[in-house]
Amino acid sequence: MAQKTSINIKPCNVGSSSPHNRRSAEYLANIHKEKLYIRTDLMAKNEAWVAPELGDTSLADRYKQIAAMVKEKTGRAMQTKDRERVNKKTGKVTIVRGSTPLKEGVVVIKEDTTMKQLQNFCEVCKQRWGITALQIFIHRDEGHYINPGDTATWKPNLHAHIVWDWMNHDTGKSCKLDEKAMSEMQTLLAECLEMERGTSKKLTGKEHLERNDYILAKQKQEAEQVKAEREAALAAKKKAEAERLTIEGENKEKEQYGLSLDNEIADKEKQLKDERKAKMDSILDSVGSIVGVGKSAAVEKENAKLKAENERIRKAFPNAVKNKVEELTKVLASEKQEAETERDRALALNRSLTMERDKAVRQLQEQKDGERQRISQAVLEATEEKDKTIRLLQGALKNSKRILNLIADMLYHASEVFKRAVMAIIHFGTERHKSIFAPSEAADIKSVMQEYGETPEQQKSIGEWLCDYAESRQSFDETKHRQTRNEVADVAYGAYDWKIRKESDSLQRLWVTFEKIEALQFEHFAFRFKPAAIACQRTVAANDTMTGYKD
């Protein structure tokens, strides 16, 4: 039967997770062996993997980084505590769970489970739900002894720890996995580890036990099983002892019965002898007195006859006893033979049932193997079709990107606003310490987005197009690439709108002020030079009169 697997996910305790998973010296020195036993001679079989993006960063520092990211993306601090929310219309109170950015899952594995299989499982989870694995630890050194000190009774608790980043770094929100998603995760885990899926809690009704509680429960179960086996062995021993005593009692009764028969035979022989002697004496006395000596021959003859009869009876009586004993022995032997026959029949039936069971198990396993092979083939075919589709889409995407780059290149040389937007993105992506756009830069980018897109999603796509074109002109590193795209997306979704409006209003006010200043300057100039202007007008009029010119 295939081994079953399961995964239990809970919020990660950043303080105790690393010491336990990494088997720090301080942790090993302070563990409670009555609750958790770790064999140091097996620690070499443990394996560890750390995501490159985490590197040497501790989980506590990662937690702080996530908190800062949430603050930057959402504008408010990360809510880590549970809180109540009251519906104003109905008055219903609901509990809003606090954010748990780091979570840890414990996976049941088998002896030959590889780190590659666990990494593949984590990659599938990331693609499907957006959760990112930071650490994976395989533990093969935990377990317990059924009999303390007896290495032959060692029972390993093979498992792996997976620490996840449960946050969406684009939105600053946590990934939401409902009950259906968690059930799908259990199925994916079994497929990736090539193990049987564990039975759902809905069917078993059992709650998950923590690591130490599970070990204690397992020890208790095994102790109860050993106790039951010991009690069964003692009961079998008592039954055998009772049967032996019964047989010994029956044999003793047979011996006593034989002795009583021997005594009875001896008493009857003595009684018969006494009766014969008395009878013979009486006969001799009677014959002697009546017929005299001539009759003694007949008496002797009768006496010899009686003696022969006595001898026959004496010899026949032991044979009768012997025959009776033999008859009883045959009955007992027959009953024993019937019991042995019934036992052999039961053993044969048991062997037949065992063979039928093994045959059914083999057929079921063959059916499962066939089904698994068909599923693998279907998955392989689906994967090939998916890869083919992906290649076609990638080709189409490549062509689309080439066309978009040509269009962008034309707009870059034709539109000043488009050029400023691209240069703003290049400046952001190449400046190491630049974390936000200037309002004028955001306004240029927003203007291009609004020119070619109507909805925020369309404008986000325009922003990604601008980023791609900007990176084609000057490459960014991986970190700035991600930051630039996130910041351009914020522009699309309106995070900079208030800054743009504020600067636009300031410019408008400045322009109005400038116009007022110009008007005042003109009025001042007109007031100062009004007499000269009047005189000039009069001179011109006089000249026109003299020359006869009219307008």
C-alpha positions as CSV (number, residue, x, y, z in Angstrom):
1,M,0.0,0.0,0.0
2,A,1.3,3.5,-1.0
3,Q,2.3,5.8,1.8
4,K,0.0,8.7,2.5
5,T,1.0,12.4,2.7
6,S,-0.5,15.6,3.9
7,I,0.4,19.2,4.7
8,N,-0.5,21.3,7.7
9,I,0.0,25.1,7.3
10,K,0.0,27.6,10.2
11,P,1.5,31.1,10.8
12,C,5.3,30.9,11.1
13,N,6.9,31.6,14.4
14,V,9.9,33.5,13.2
15,G,11.6,33.2,16.6
16,S,11.5,29.4,17.0
17,S,11.3,28.2,13.3
18,S,14.9,28.7,12.3
19,P,16.5,27.1,15.4
20,H,14.4,24.0,15.1
21,N,14.7,23.7,11.3
22,R,18.5,24.4,11.3
23,R,19.2,22.3,14.4
24,S,21.1,25.0,16.2
25,A,23.3,23.9,19.1
26,E,21.3,26.0,21.6
27,Y,18.1,24.4,20.4
28,L,19.5,20.8,20.7
29,A,20.7,21.6,24.2
30,N,17.3,22.7,25.5
31,I,14.8,20.3,23.8
32,H,12.5,18.1,25.9
33,K,13.4,14.5,25.0
34,E,10.3,13.2,26.7
35,K,8.3,15.1,24.0
36,L,10.6,15.2,21.0
37,Y,13.5,13.0,20.3
38,I,16.2,13.8,17.8
39,R,19.0,11.4,16.8
40,T,22.2,13.3,16.2
41,D,23.7,10.4,14.3
42,L,20.9,10.8,11.7
43,M,21.2,14.6,11.3
44,A,23.6,14.2,8.4
45,K,20.7,12.9,6.3
46,N,18.8,16.1,6.7
47,E,18.6,18.5,3.7
48,A,18.1,22.3,3.4
49,W,17.2,24.8,0.6
50,V,17.0,28.6,0.8
51,A,15.5,30.7,-1.9
52,P,18.1,33.0,-3.6
53,E,16.0,36.1,-3.0
54,L,16.1,35.4,0.7
55,G,19.8,34.6,0.9
56,D,21.3,35.3,4.3
57,T,18.3,37.4,5.4
58,S,16.7,36.2,8.6
59,L,13.0,35.5,8.8
60,A,12.6,38.4,11.3
61,D,14.2,40.8,8.8
62,R,12.1,39.4,6.0
63,Y,9.0,40.1,8.2
64,K,10.1,43.7,8.6
65,Q,10.7,44.1,4.9
66,I,7.2,42.8,4.2
67,A,5.7,45.3,6.7
68,A,7.5,48.2,5.0
69,M,6.3,47.0,1.6
70,V,2.7,46.8,2.8
71,K,3.0,50.4,4.2
72,E,4.4,51.6,0.9
73,K,1.8,49.9,-1.3
74,T,-1.3,50.4,0.8
75,G,-0.4,53.6,2.7
76,R,-1.3,51.9,6.1
77,A,0.5,49.6,8.5
78,M,0.1,45.9,8.2
79,Q,-2.8,44.6,10.4
80,T,-1.4,41.6,12.3
81,K,-4.1,41.3,15.0
82,D,-7.6,39.9,14.6
83,R,-10.3,42.6,14.8
84,E,-14.1,42.8,14.8
85,R,-16.2,44.3,12.1
86,V,-19.8,45.3,12.7
87,N,-22.4,45.5,10.0
88,K,-24.2,48.8,10.6
89,K,-27.4,47.6,8.9
90,T,-27.7,44.2,10.5
91,G,-25.5,44.6,13.6
92,K,-23.8,41.3,12.8
93,V,-20.2,41.0,14.1
94,T,-17.6,39.2,12.0
95,I,-14.0,38.5,12.8
96,V,-11.4,39.9,10.4
97,R,-8.3,37.8,10.7
98,G,-5.0,39.6,11.0
99,S,-2.3,39.3,8.3
100,T,0.2,36.5,8.6
101,P,2.9,37.3,5.9
102,L,5.0,34.3,6.8
103,K,3.5,30.8,7.0
104,E,5.1,27.4,7.7
105,G,3.8,24.0,6.4
106,V,4.8,20.6,7.7
107,V,4.7,17.9,5.0
108,V,4.6,14.1,5.6
109,I,7.2,12.5,3.3
110,K,8.7,9.0,2.6
111,E,12.2,7.7,2.8
112,D,13.1,8.4,-0.8
113,T,11.4,11.9,-1.1
114,T,13.8,14.3,-2.8
115,M,14.3,18.0,-2.5
116,K,13.6,18.4,-6.2
117,Q,10.1,17.0,-5.7
118,L,9.4,19.5,-2.9
119,Q,10.8,22.4,-5.0
120,N,8.5,21.3,-7.9
121,F,5.5,21.4,-5.5
122,C,6.5,24.9,-4.3
123,E,6.8,26.1,-7.9
124,V,3.4,24.8,-8.8
125,C,1.9,26.5,-5.7
126,K,3.6,29.8,-6.7
127,Q,2.2,29.6,-10.3
128,R,-1.3,28.8,-9.0
129,W,-1.7,30.9,-5.9
130,G,1.2,33.4,-5.9
131,I,2.8,32.1,-2.6
132,T,6.6,32.0,-2.6
133,A,8.7,29.4,-0.9
134,L,11.6,30.9,1.1
135,Q,13.0,27.8,2.9
136,I,12.7,24.0,2.7
137,F,14.1,21.7,5.4
138,I,13.9,17.8,5.2
139,H,14.1,16.1,8.6
140,R,15.0,12.5,8.8
141,D,16.4,12.5,12.4
142,E,13.1,12.9,14.4
143,G,11.2,9.9,15.8
144,H,10.8,7.8,18.9
145,Y,11.7,4.3,20.3
146,I,8.9,1.9,21.1
147,N,11.3,0.4,23.7
148,P,13.7,3.1,24.9
149,G,17.3,2.3,24.1
150,D,16.5,-0.5,21.6
151,T,17.5,0.8,18.2
152,A,15.6,-2.0,16.5
153,T,12.3,-0.4,17.7
154,W,13.1,3.1,16.3
155,K,10.2,4.7,14.5
156,P,11.2,7.7,12.3
157,N,8.9,10.7,11.8
158,L,9.9,11.6,8.2
159,H,8.7,15.2,7.3
160,A,9.7,18.5,5.7
161,H,9.2,22.1,6.7
162,I,8.3,24.7,4.1
163,V,8.4,28.4,5.0
164,W,6.3,30.6,2.6
165,D,6.0,34.3,1.9
166,W,2.2,34.6,1.8
167,M,2.1,38.2,0.4
168,N,1.4,39.6,-3.1
169,H,4.2,42.2,-3.5
170,D,2.5,43.9,-6.4
171,T,-0.6,44.8,-4.3
172,G,0.7,44.7,-0.8
173,K,-2.1,42.3,0.2
174,S,-1.9,38.7,1.5
175,C,-2.8,35.8,-0.8
176,K,-6.2,34.3,-0.1
177,L,-6.6,30.5,-0.1
178,D,-10.0,29.2,0.8
179,E,-10.9,25.7,1.9
180,K,-11.2,24.4,-1.7
181,A,-7.7,25.8,-2.6
182,M,-6.2,24.1,0.5
183,S,-7.8,20.8,-0.6
184,E,-6.4,21.2,-4.1
185,M,-3.0,21.8,-2.5
186,Q,-3.2,18.4,-0.7
187,T,-3.9,16.7,-4.0
188,L,-1.0,18.5,-5.8
189,L,1.3,17.5,-2.9
190,A,0.4,13.8,-3.3
191,E,1.0,14.0,-7.1
192,C,4.3,15.8,-6.8
193,L,5.7,13.4,-4.1
194,E,4.2,10.3,-5.8
195,M,2.4,9.4,-2.7
196,E,-1.2,8.7,-1.8
197,R,-3.4,11.6,-0.7
198,G,-4.4,11.7,3.0
199,T,-8.0,11.3,3.9
200,S,-9.9,14.5,4.3
201,K,-10.6,15.8,7.8
202,K,-14.3,16.0,6.8
203,L,-14.4,12.2,6.4
204,T,-12.2,11.2,9.4
205,G,-13.5,13.9,11.8
206,K,-9.9,14.0,13.3
207,E,-8.2,17.2,14.1
208,H,-4.6,17.8,13.2
209,L,-2.2,17.2,16.0
210,E,0.9,19.2,16.6
211,R,4.3,17.5,16.1
212,N,4.8,16.6,19.8
213,D,1.2,15.7,20.4
214,Y,1.3,13.4,17.4
215,I,4.4,11.6,18.6
216,L,2.9,11.1,22.1
217,A,-0.4,9.9,20.5
218,K,1.5,7.5,18.3
219,Q,3.6,6.2,21.2
220,K,0.4,5.7,23.2
221,Q,-1.2,3.8,20.3
222,E,1.8,1.6,19.8
223,A,2.0,0.9,23.6
224,E,-1.7,-0.1,23.6
225,Q,-1.1,-2.3,20.6
226,V,1.9,-4.0,22.4
227,K,-0.3,-4.4,25.5
228,A,-3.1,-5.9,23.5
229,E,-0.7,-8.3,21.8
230,R,0.8,-9.3,25.2
231,E,-2.7,-9.8,26.7
232,A,-3.6,-12.0,23.7
233,A,-0.4,-14.0,24.1
234,L,-1.1,-14.5,27.8
235,A,-4.7,-15.5,27.1
236,A,-3.4,-18.0,24.5
237,K,-0.9,-19.3,27.0
238,K,-3.6,-19.7,29.7
239,K,-5.9,-21.5,27.2
240,A,-3.0,-23.9,26.3
241,E,-2.3,-24.5,30.0
242,A,-6.0,-25.2,30.7
243,E,-6.0,-27.7,27.8
244,R,-2.9,-29.3,29.1
245,L,-4.4,-29.6,32.6
246,T,-7.6,-31.0,31.1
247,I,-5.6,-33.7,29.2
248,E,-3.6,-34.5,32.3
249,G,-6.8,-34.8,34.4
250,E,-8.3,-37.1,31.7
251,N,-5.2,-39.3,31.8
252,K,-5.2,-39.4,35.6
253,E,-8.9,-40.4,35.5
254,K,-8.0,-43.1,33.1
255,E,-5.2,-44.4,35.4
256,Q,-7.6,-44.3,38.4
257,Y,-10.3,-46.1,36.4
258,G,-7.7,-48.8,35.4
259,L,-6.6,-49.2,39.1
260,S,-10.2,-49.4,40.2
261,L,-10.8,-52.1,37.6
262,D,-7.7,-54.0,38.7
263,N,-8.9,-53.8,42.3
264,E,-12.4,-54.9,41.4
265,I,-11.0,-57.9,39.4
266,A,-8.8,-58.9,42.4
267,D,-11.8,-58.7,44.8
268,K,-14.0,-60.7,42.5
269,E,-11.3,-63.3,42.1
270,K,-10.9,-63.6,45.8
271,Q,-14.7,-63.7,46.4
272,L,-15.1,-66.4,43.7
273,K,-12.3,-68.4,45.2
274,D,-13.8,-68.2,48.6
275,E,-17.3,-69.2,47.3
276,R,-15.8,-72.1,45.3
277,K,-13.9,-73.4,48.3
278,A,-17.0,-73.2,50.5
279,K,-19.1,-74.8,47.9
280,M,-16.6,-77.6,47.3
281,D,-16.2,-78.2,51.0
282,S,-20.0,-78.5,51.3
283,I,-20.3,-80.8,48.4
284,L,-17.5,-83.1,49.6
285,D,-19.1,-83.3,53.0
286,S,-22.4,-84.2,51.5
287,V,-21.0,-86.7,49.0
288,G,-18.8,-88.3,51.6
289,S,-21.6,-88.8,53.9
290,I,-24.1,-90.2,51.3
291,V,-22.1,-92.1,48.7
292,G,-18.9,-92.7,50.3
293,V,-15.5,-92.6,48.6
294,G,-16.8,-94.0,45.3
295,K,-18.4,-90.7,44.5
296,S,-15.3,-88.6,45.0
297,A,-14.2,-88.9,41.4
298,A,-17.3,-87.2,40.2
299,V,-16.8,-84.4,42.7
300,E,-13.2,-84.0,41.6
301,K,-14.5,-83.8,38.0
302,E,-17.0,-81.1,39.0
303,N,-14.3,-79.3,40.9
304,A,-12.1,-79.4,37.8
305,K,-14.9,-78.0,35.7
306,L,-15.6,-75.2,38.1
307,K,-11.8,-74.5,38.3
308,A,-11.7,-74.2,34.5
309,E,-14.7,-71.9,34.5
310,N,-13.1,-69.8,37.1
311,E,-9.9,-69.6,35.1
312,R,-11.9,-68.6,32.0
313,I,-13.7,-65.9,33.9
314,R,-10.4,-64.7,35.4
315,K,-8.8,-64.5,32.0
316,A,-11.9,-63.0,30.3
317,F,-12.4,-60.2,32.9
318,P,-9.1,-58.3,32.2
319,N,-9.7,-58.6,28.5
320,A,-13.1,-56.9,29.0
321,V,-11.5,-54.1,30.9
322,K,-8.8,-53.8,28.3
323,N,-11.4,-53.7,25.5
324,K,-13.4,-51.0,27.4
325,V,-10.2,-48.9,27.8
326,E,-9.4,-49.5,24.1
327,E,-12.9,-48.4,23.2
328,L,-12.6,-45.2,25.2
329,T,-9.2,-44.6,23.7
330,K,-10.5,-45.0,20.2
331,V,-13.4,-42.5,21.0
332,L,-10.9,-40.0,22.3
333,A,-8.6,-40.5,19.3
334,S,-11.5,-40.0,16.9
335,E,-12.5,-36.8,18.6
336,K,-8.9,-35.6,18.5
337,Q,-8.8,-36.5,14.8
338,E,-12.0,-34.6,14.1
339,A,-10.6,-31.6,16.0
340,E,-7.3,-31.7,14.0
341,T,-9.3,-32.1,10.8
342,E,-11.4,-29.0,11.7
343,R,-8.3,-27.1,12.5
344,D,-6.6,-28.1,9.2
345,R,-9.8,-27.1,7.4
346,A,-9.8,-23.7,9.1
347,L,-6.1,-23.2,8.3
348,A,-6.7,-24.1,4.6
349,L,-9.7,-21.7,4.5
350,N,-7.5,-19.0,6.1
351,R,-4.8,-19.6,3.5
352,S,-7.4,-19.5,0.7
353,L,-8.8,-16.2,2.0
354,T,-5.3,-14.8,2.4
355,M,-4.5,-15.8,-1.3
356,E,-7.8,-14.2,-2.4
357,R,-7.0,-11.0,-0.4
358,D,-3.4,-10.9,-1.9
359,K,-4.8,-11.4,-5.4
360,A,-7.4,-8.6,-4.9
361,V,-4.7,-6.3,-3.5
362,R,-2.5,-7.1,-6.5
363,Q,-5.3,-6.5,-8.9
364,L,-6.2,-3.2,-7.2
365,Q,-2.5,-2.2,-7.3
366,E,-2.3,-3.1,-10.9
367,Q,-5.5,-1.1,-11.5
368,K,-4.0,1.9,-9.6
369,D,-0.7,1.6,-11.5
370,G,-2.6,1.5,-14.8
371,E,-4.8,4.4,-13.8
372,R,-1.7,6.3,-12.7
373,Q,0.0,5.5,-16.0
374,R,-3.0,6.7,-17.9
375,I,-3.1,9.9,-15.8
376,S,0.6,10.4,-16.4
377,Q,0.2,9.9,-20.1
378,A,-2.8,12.4,-20.2
379,V,-0.8,14.9,-18.2
380,L,2.2,14.4,-20.5
381,E,0.0,15.0,-23.6
382,A,-1.7,18.0,-21.9
383,T,1.7,19.4,-21.0
384,E,3.0,18.9,-24.6
385,E,-0.1,20.6,-26.0
386,K,0.3,23.4,-23.4
387,D,4.0,23.8,-24.3
388,K,3.0,24.0,-28.0
389,T,0.4,26.6,-27.3
390,I,2.9,28.5,-25.2
391,R,5.4,28.5,-28.0
392,L,2.9,29.8,-30.4
393,L,1.8,32.5,-28.0
394,Q,5.4,33.4,-27.3
395,G,6.0,33.7,-31.1
396,A,2.9,35.9,-31.4
397,L,3.9,37.9,-28.4
398,K,7.4,38.3,-29.8
399,N,6.0,39.6,-33.1
400,S,3.6,41.9,-31.1
401,K,6.4,43.3,-29.0
402,R,8.5,44.0,-32.2
403,I,5.6,45.9,-33.7
404,L,4.9,47.7,-30.5
405,N,8.6,48.7,-30.3
406,L,8.4,50.1,-33.8
407,I,5.3,52.1,-33.0
408,A,7.0,53.3,-29.7
409,D,10.1,54.3,-31.6
410,M,8.1,56.4,-34.0
411,L,6.2,58.1,-31.2
412,Y,9.4,58.7,-29.3
413,H,10.7,60.7,-32.2
414,A,7.4,62.4,-33.1
415,S,5.8,63.1,-29.7
416,E,7.5,65.2,-27.1
417,V,5.2,64.0,-24.3
418,F,5.8,60.4,-25.2
419,K,9.6,61.0,-25.2
420,R,9.4,62.7,-21.8
421,A,7.4,59.8,-20.4
422,V,10.0,57.3,-21.6
423,M,12.9,59.4,-20.3
424,A,11.1,59.6,-16.9
425,I,10.9,55.8,-16.7
426,I,14.5,55.4,-17.8
427,H,15.6,57.9,-15.1
428,F,13.6,56.0,-12.5
429,G,14.9,52.6,-13.5
430,T,18.6,53.7,-13.6
431,E,18.7,55.9,-10.6
432,R,19.5,53.7,-7.6
433,H,18.0,55.9,-4.9
434,K,15.0,57.2,-6.8
435,S,11.8,55.7,-5.2
436,I,9.0,57.8,-6.6
437,F,8.2,59.8,-9.8
438,A,8.2,63.6,-9.8
439,P,4.7,65.0,-10.4
440,S,5.7,66.3,-13.8
441,E,7.1,62.9,-14.7
442,A,3.9,61.2,-13.5
443,A,1.8,63.7,-15.4
444,D,3.7,62.9,-18.7
445,I,3.3,59.1,-18.1
446,K,-0.4,59.5,-17.2
447,S,-1.0,61.7,-20.3
448,V,0.4,58.9,-22.6
449,M,-1.7,56.3,-20.7
450,Q,-4.9,58.4,-21.1
451,E,-4.1,59.0,-24.8
452,Y,-4.1,55.3,-25.7
453,G,-6.1,53.7,-22.9
454,E,-9.5,54.3,-21.3
455,T,-9.8,52.0,-18.3
456,P,-7.2,51.7,-15.5
457,E,-6.4,48.1,-16.7
458,Q,-5.8,49.4,-20.3
459,Q,-3.7,52.3,-18.9
460,K,-1.6,49.7,-16.9
461,S,-1.0,47.8,-20.1
462,I,0.2,51.1,-21.8
463,G,2.5,51.6,-18.8
464,E,4.0,48.1,-19.3
465,W,4.5,48.9,-23.0
466,L,6.3,52.1,-22.0
467,C,8.5,50.1,-19.5
468,D,9.4,47.5,-22.1
469,Y,10.4,50.2,-24.6
470,A,12.4,52.1,-21.9
471,E,14.3,48.9,-21.0
472,S,14.9,48.3,-24.7
473,R,16.7,51.6,-24.8
474,Q,18.6,51.1,-21.5
475,S,18.5,48.0,-19.4
476,F,17.5,47.9,-15.6
477,D,18.7,45.5,-12.9
478,E,16.2,42.9,-11.6
479,T,15.2,44.9,-8.5
480,K,14.7,48.2,-10.4
481,H,12.8,46.4,-13.1
482,R,10.2,45.2,-10.6
483,Q,10.1,48.5,-8.7
484,T,9.7,50.5,-12.0
485,R,6.8,48.4,-13.2
486,N,5.1,48.6,-9.8
487,E,5.4,52.4,-9.7
488,V,4.1,52.8,-13.3
489,A,1.2,50.6,-12.3
490,D,0.5,52.9,-9.3
491,V,0.4,55.8,-11.8
492,A,-2.2,53.9,-13.9
493,Y,-4.3,53.2,-10.8
494,G,-4.4,56.8,-9.7
495,A,-1.8,56.9,-6.9
496,Y,-0.2,60.0,-8.4
497,D,-3.4,61.8,-9.5
498,W,-3.5,64.1,-6.4
499,K,0.1,65.1,-7.0
500,I,-0.6,65.8,-10.7
501,R,-3.7,67.8,-9.8
502,K,-1.8,69.7,-7.1
503,E,1.0,70.7,-9.5
504,S,-1.5,71.5,-12.3
505,D,-3.4,73.8,-9.9
506,S,-0.1,75.5,-8.8
507,L,0.8,76.1,-12.5
508,Q,-2.6,77.4,-13.2
509,R,-2.4,79.8,-10.2
510,L,1.1,80.8,-11.3
511,W,-0.2,81.5,-14.9
512,V,-3.1,83.6,-13.6
513,T,-0.7,85.5,-11.4
514,F,1.6,86.1,-14.3
515,E,-1.3,87.3,-16.5
516,K,-2.3,89.7,-13.7
517,I,1.2,91.0,-13.4
518,E,1.4,91.6,-17.1
519,A,-1.9,93.5,-17.0
520,L,-0.8,95.6,-14.1
521,Q,2.5,96.3,-15.9
522,F,0.7,97.4,-19.0
523,E,-1.7,99.7,-17.0
524,H,1.3,101.3,-15.3
525,F,3.0,101.8,-18.6
526,A,-0.1,103.3,-20.1
527,F,-0.6,105.7,-17.1
528,R,3.0,106.9,-17.2
529,F,3.1,107.6,-20.9
530,K,-0.5,108.7,-21.5
531,P,0.4,112.5,-22.0
532,A,3.1,111.6,-24.5
533,A,0.7,109.3,-26.3
534,I,-1.9,112.0,-26.6
535,A,0.6,114.5,-27.9
536,C,1.8,111.9,-30.4
537,Q,-1.8,111.4,-31.6
538,R,-2.3,115.1,-32.1
539,T,0.9,115.4,-34.1
540,V,-0.1,112.6,-36.3
541,A,-3.6,114.2,-36.9
542,A,-2.1,117.5,-37.8
543,N,0.3,115.9,-40.3
544,D,-2.6,114.1,-41.8
545,T,-4.6,117.3,-42.2
546,M,-1.7,119.0,-43.9
547,T,-1.1,116.2,-46.3
548,G,-4.8,115.5,-46.9
549,Y,-4.4,111.9,-45.8
550,K,-7.4,110.1,-44.2
551,D,-7.5,106.7,-42.8
